[in-house]
Amino acid sequence: MWCAPTSADAASGAVGAACGVLAVVQRWLVDEECGDARLVVVTERGVGVVPGEVVDAGAAAVWGLVRSAQAENPGRITIVDADADAVLTAHTLPSLLATDEPQLALRGAELHAPRLTRTAPENSEPVSLDPDGTVLVTGGTGDLGALVARHLVHRYGARHLVLVSRSGARAAGTAELQAELAAAGAQAEVVSCDVADRAAVAQLLSAVPAEHPLTGVVHCAGALDDGVIGALDEQRIGRVFAPKYDALCHLDELTRESDLELFVLFSSAAGVLGTPGQGNYAAANAAADAVVRARRAAGLPGVSMAWGWWGQGSGLTGKLSEADRERFARGGVVAMSPDEGLALFDAALAHGDPELVPVKLDVTKLGHVGTLSPLLSGLVAGPAGTARRTAHSGDGRNNTEALRAKLAALPGPEQERLLLDLVVSQVATVLGHSRAAGVEASKPFTALGFDSLTAVELRNRLSQETGLRLPATLTFDHPTPLALTQFLQTEISPSETQTLDWAMNEIDKMESVLSELPPDDAVRARVTDRLRVLLSRAGEPTSEVSGAVLTEQLQASSSEELFQFVDRQLGA
């Protein structure tokens, strides 16, 4: 169990918290001794349970990163947010873990688990903007920022805009955008500014003319530096936090005395759902969500829109590969058109909640996702949601038992053929191929088009099918589908030599335990009696026990039982 420290200050505290939990999770995932254990991360004020509950940005960042780590490593990590009245001890922890919920909040003695639910705007009338006021749009020269700027002019009547980006007027299409907005009756000033620099933001805001005071902020700026948890570091976290979270902190602080009508954060569903390969981005957006929540608690305007997948009109998602798009589609996440996205923007502004998740989902596909997040289970009608939650917790026993039963009935060569078919079909799926026939079993995964994220997805899919706890380095250690198949066959149906080697290792451990027994005659007598019973059991006839059954019995035995069994077999 690891308890996250609370933030010392807004910016450095959130980044430091994200880096701290990253280091813990990275060590945990590579520690072979923890392979069958679960890491419990505990935070305080990391999530809000009731409206108005203030959230600590650093703890929220921990939640964002852990959510992505959970998506990459199902069943390995549980995160619990506990308030000051919660009782979280070695005695209460097992009952929490028994819920099979990867994310929990403990308020006193009450346990809460997060769920996304459908919602609708409270007001049908759109938000009105003062036409004499100025609206600041960060990331305003990018695809998404330009789309929002046009919408603010045409839908909300904005007449004075400041479009901010690092590149400013050098950005492609800027002159055309200004001309288009001017034709619609709006003046758009394009400014080059690093919004992660507080002094630069202060200078930017001071330049807003008094006759057109600042009345709105839309923070679209952001950056990606995707990588699986094992590939992230402090620098990659900092690069993503700066334009999203740090910039938002500056905008929040420096506009608190302004009479704003609008303060909108373009956040990401990654911070809520936990997207594989985006732990740093999820952490930054979750921390930014906490800032908006604090604004609303203070009576200031603010809404965080944790966006799903913009199919067009977003520079961040415009670079997705075909495999990325297929991965989203398999998970039930559907691309939004610009019109759909802007309609959700309007609905979010008209809504009363400070945090919303505008995302387009294919609910029919959600019901068939093998590892559906419990967070989404409430959106799946009928028993499918409950069934899929069980699969998420690593309890895919039906598939695993059926596979092992088939393998047990086959000779070695046919076992390999069956497992190779499984591996190749899963490889084709994660690569987005419609048929497995095009996957060459002897071709390296890198040549097949694998990257770290597809390798993680393949590992998770094979873990679910086989019931094995497979390492994150699976495709690196076994670099072709054929080599991976042979490894799986060895793990599922170990040879007699491997079984004996494993048993001898366990005996070595038992020998160490016996050597450390206290010089107490009563204790040694009890241990000796136990060993004699096991020796008697090991001496029972085994001629009718098959090798497969014997292997299964050995794997289910304790170290004490193995000690006596091997002694008898070796004549010791």
Secondary structure as UniProt FT lines:
FT   STRAND          2..3
FT   HELIX           10..30
FT   HELIX           32..34
FT   TURN            35..36
FT   STRAND          39..43
FT   TURN            51..52
FT   HELIX           57..72
FT   TURN            74..75
FT   STRAND          77..82
FT   TURN            84..85
FT   TURN            90..92
FT   HELIX           93..97
FT   TURN            98..99
FT   STRAND          103..107
FT   TURN            108..109
FT   STRAND          110..112
FT   TURN            131..132
FT   STRAND          134..138
FT   TURN            139..141
FT   HELIX           143..156
FT   STRAND          160..165
FT   HELIX           168..170
FT   TURN            172..173
FT   HELIX           174..183
FT   TURN            184..185
FT   STRAND          187..192
FT   TURN            195..196
FT   HELIX           198..206
FT   TURN            210..211
FT   STRAND          214..219
FT   HELIX           229..231
FT   HELIX           234..241
FT   HELIX           242..246
FT   HELIX           247..254
FT   TURN            255..257
FT   STRAND          262..268
FT   HELIX           270..273
FT   TURN            276..277
FT   HELIX           279..297
FT   TURN            298..299
FT   STRAND          303..307
FT   TURN            315..319
FT   HELIX           322..330
FT   TURN            331..332
FT   STRAND          333..334
FT   HELIX           338..350
FT   STRAND          355..356
FT   STRAND          360..361
FT   HELIX           363..366
FT   TURN            367..368
FT   TURN            370..371
FT   HELIX           374..377
FT   TURN            378..379
FT   TURN            382..383
FT   HELIX           384..392
FT   TURN            393..394
FT   HELIX           397..408
FT   HELIX           412..431
FT   HELIX           436..438
FT   TURN            441..442
FT   HELIX           445..448
FT   HELIX           452..466
FT   TURN            472..473
FT   HELIX           474..477
FT   HELIX           481..492
FT   HELIX           496..515
FT   HELIX           521..538
FT   TURN            543..544
FT   HELIX           547..556
FT   HELIX           559..570
//
